[in-house]
Amino acid sequence: MDSDLQQLVDTERLPLHLAQKLDQLLPGKCCFHRSWGTGRIVERDFVSKRLLIDFPGKPGHPMDFEYSASSLLLLEDDHIESRKLSDLDAVKKEAATDPLATMRSVVKSLQPAASPDRIEAVLCPSVVSKADWKKWWDAAKRAVKKDGHFTLPTKRSETIILHEAPPDLGAEAVASVSKVIGPKAKLAALEETLKHSKDLGDASLVETLVADIDETLSKVPSSQLVSAVELAIMRDELIEAAKLEAKIPANATTKLLPREPKQLVNLINNLTASKQGKAVGRAAAIYGVNWPTFTMQILPMANGRVAEVIIDSSRRTDARKRSSRPSNV
């Protein structure tokens, strides 16, 4: 510790914990104050026990030692705000020529609060003008996605994470599904996971995911059949996308679909629109060649949307049959 600070501690004129903080607040260092923003420490005056700090619009602003130690946040030299204060033109040039480097700097500086909104507040308009922000941000996001060391959020209020090594997105996706409980929560997590299906290259990850889903499906009560079927549809699609049908049957949906016409229609009526066509497709596979006859029984019971889905499915089935017939020419 600085000898002058130690003397203040020894003479009980300054608490030790504040002196330890002040020992880091050296002249030339940058700091942050909630009201006055980023400033540079100009001087430590041990006679008057105060710091002199150049804040924007407040050059040489005095702050007594105790208040300084309790209210100032020391910024490292590579912090984005320190860099802006030290050489704003260099930061602007970097942002224009190497958006990825600027993103690394700002995300590292702001973690764990590096949300897109916060990043914009730090860089715009001081580094990137408001007119150029959208174009710059789009380019920065492309660079970040290609780099692989970042995890991007789905909402602007959520944070961007910078990893020392590229994260295992597949393992993270599996973990996100495993940690939630219940069919609805699993369904939401699985929908997000399937956005990263290309990262599930390891078959063991898919098998782990499917085993977790199967355990959930085994516990779903009949009163939650709609959620169970929607989860089963996504489970089967995951297996098919990974080409694991030979090892793990993609048949959870067909096991859950009712065989009785009215029950089947009622179920499909209550599925989300994106799952209705998929459920009809799975039902068609159950009935095979008898599907056209079965559709005549269920069409009068279906609502308008489901009726369209059933008719469309029948047309596609007929088209496949015609295309598979041998040509007489």
N, C-alpha and C positions, 0 to 999 in steps of 0.2 A: 504493500500500500504506500502511496505517496506520504513522505515524511510529514508534510504540513497537515494532511488529513489525519494521520496517526496522532499528531499532537492535539488536534481538536477532540479526538476520541479520548485520549489519555486525560485531558482536562475536563472531560464530561460536557463539552460544548457541542458535541455532535454524536448521535447514536451510532454504534458500530455498523448496523445493517444499512444505514443511509450512507455512511462513509464508504462502505464497500461498493455501493452503486455509483457514488460520485467518482470513485477511483477510475471507473471506466469512461466517464464523461470528460474526455480530454479535449483541449482546444484543437480544432480542425476536424473533429468528429461530427457526424450528422446525427440529429435526434428528431423525434416526433412528439408533438404536443397536440392533444385532442382539439383544442380551440384554435391554435395558431399554425398548425401544419408542420411541415418539415423545415428545420433550421440548422445552421452550422454554429457550433460552439466557437466563440471568438477568444474568450478569456475566462480563467478561473481566478477570482479575486479572493484571496484568503483573508485579507484585512476586513472586508465588508461581508465575507462569507456569501458570495453570490457568483453566479455564472452570467456572462454576457453572451447573448445568442442573437445571431442574425436570422430573424424570421421574415417571411415575405411581408413587406410593408412595416416591419418593426425591426429595423437594424439596431444592433447593440442593445437588445431588450434585456433588462436585468431580471434575474430570478434568484431568490435566496437558495442556499444549499439544500435545505430540508424540502422545500417545495420542488426544486429541480429533481432531487432524488426520488420523490414520490410520484411525480407527474410526467417525467420524460422517459421516452423509450429510445434507447440507443440503437441506431441503425448501423449495420455492418457496411463496410466500404462498397461491397458489391450489391447491396440492396438497391432496388430500382429507384427509390426516392433519392438515395445518396448519389447514385449515378446521374440522375437528372439534375441534381443541384450542382454537382461537380463539373459535368460537361454535357449539357443538354443536347448540343449539336451532334455529339458522338452517338448519343442514344437515338436521336432522330435518324442519323445515317444508318445505324444498325437496323432499326425497324424497317427502313426502306429497302435495304439490301439483304437482310437475313431475318425475316419474321420469326423463324424458329428460335434463334438465339435470344431475341427479345422476349418471346414467350417463356423460355426457360428461366430467364432472369426475373420476370415479373411473377411467375407462378411460384418459383422458389422463395421470392421475397414475401409473398402474401400468404403462403401456406400457414395454417389450414383454412384460410378464408379466400382462396383464389377463385371466386366465382366469375363467370363472364361479365356480370354487371360490375363487380369490383375492379376487374382488369380494365374495363372500358373507362371507369372513373379515373384510374391512375394514368392511362395512356392518352386519353382523348379529352381535351384537344392539345395537351401540353406536348405530346410526342407525335401523334397522328391527328390531323385536322378532322373536324366533324364531317366535312364533305367527303373525305377519303376513308372514313372509319369502316364502313360496311365492306368495301373492297379489300381493305387491309385485313379485317377480321376473317373474312372468308379465306383469304390466302394463308393466314396464320393457322386456321383450323385444318386446312388441307396438309400443311407442313407437319402439324402436330400429329394428325392421324397417321401419316406416313412414317413418322419417326418411331412410333411404337412405345415411347417411354411415358406416355401420358394416358390417363384415364379421363375421358370426357363425360360430363354429366348429360342427362336428358333434359334438365331444366336450367334456365339461366341463373336461378337462385342457388343452385347446387355448385359444389366446388370442383375445379380441375385438379387432378393429383399428378404430381411429377414423381416418377419412380427412378431409382438408381439404375435398375435394369428393367428391360421390357417385361411387363407383367404377363403372367399366364392367364390370358383372358378366359380360356376354356375352364380352367380350375376355378376362377372367380365366379364364372357364370353358374357352375354346378353348386358352389358354396352358397350363392344367393338364393337358389331354389331350396337347398337343404335346410337353411336356417329358418324358413317360414313354415307355419303350420296351417293345415286346412286346405280344402280344394280351391277356394277362391283365391287365397294368398298364393298358393302354388301356381295357379293359373296365371296370375299377374306376373309372378317372377319368371315363369317359363316363357311367357310371351316376350319378355325383355331378353331372356337368354337366347331365344331363337334368332334375335337380331345379330347375335354373334356366333351363329351356327358354324360359320367357316372356321372359327377358332376351336371347335370341338373335334379337332383332327384325330385325337387319341380315342380309339374305340372304348377304352376302359372308362373314360370320362362319361361317354354316352351311357354305358352300361350302369355306371354309378347313379347317373341322373334318372334313368328309367327305373332302377330298383327303388329309388326314393319315391318316385311317382306311384309305382305299383303298391308300395306300402300305404301311401295315402289313400289310394283308390280302395284298398281292402277295408278301410275303416269308415268310408263315406256311407252315411245312412241313406235309405231309399228316398227320404224327403229331400235330399240334395242331389238327385239324379241329374238334373240339368248341369250343375257344376261339374259333376263327375264325368259326364259325357264330353263336355268341352275340354276337360283336362285330358281325358283319354284320347281325344282326337289329336291334340298336340303331341301327346306321348307317341302315338303311332306315326305321326308325321316326322318326328325326330328320328325314330328308328329307320324309317324309309330314307330320309335324307342322308343318314350315315351308312346306308346300304347294309344294315345288320339283320335284315329279315330272316336270313338263314339261321341266325343264332338266337335272335329274340323275336318271336312272332309279333307282328304289328296288328294285334287282334283285340286290344282292350276295348275299342269302341264297339265292335260287333258283339262282344260279350254283354255289353251294357244295354244295347238298343233293344227295346221291347219288340216282341214278334206280333203282338196283337195290334191290328191296324189303328184303332182309335188311340191307344196308348202311345204308339209310335208318332202319330201326327201331333198329338198334344205335346209330346216332348220336343219335337222339331219346331213347333210353333213358338216354344219358349226359349230356344237357343238364340244366341246373338246372331245377327245377320251373316257375319263372316263364317259362322260354324254350320249354318243350316245346310248349305250346299254340300259341305263335306260330310255331314251326317247322312244326307240322302244318298251320296255316293257310296258310303259304307253299307247303307241298307240295301242298295241295289246289288252290291257284291254278295250279300247274304242270300238273296232270292234268285240270283243268277238269271236263267232263262225265264223264270216265272215273274220277274220284275214287272214287265209290261202289264200283265194281268193284275198284279198286286196294286199297281199305281191306279188302276181304275177303281179299286175299292177305297183308296185313301184320298184321292183327289177331292171328292165332295166334302170331306171333313177338314181339309186344309184351308188356312187363310190365304189371302191373295198372294202374298210374298212367297209362302211355302209352295203354293200350287205352281207358281212360275218356276221355282227351283226344281220341282218334281218333273214338270214337263220338259224343262231344259235337260235334265239328267236322262230322261227317256230318249230324247232326240239324239243325244251324244251316244247313248248305248246303241241305238239303231244305226247310227253312222259308223260306229266301230264294227258292227256286224257286217255291214255292206262292204266295208273296206277289206274285211278278212275273207270274203268269199273269193274263190278262184275265178279268174276271168275265163269266159267262154271263147274269147277271141284267139 
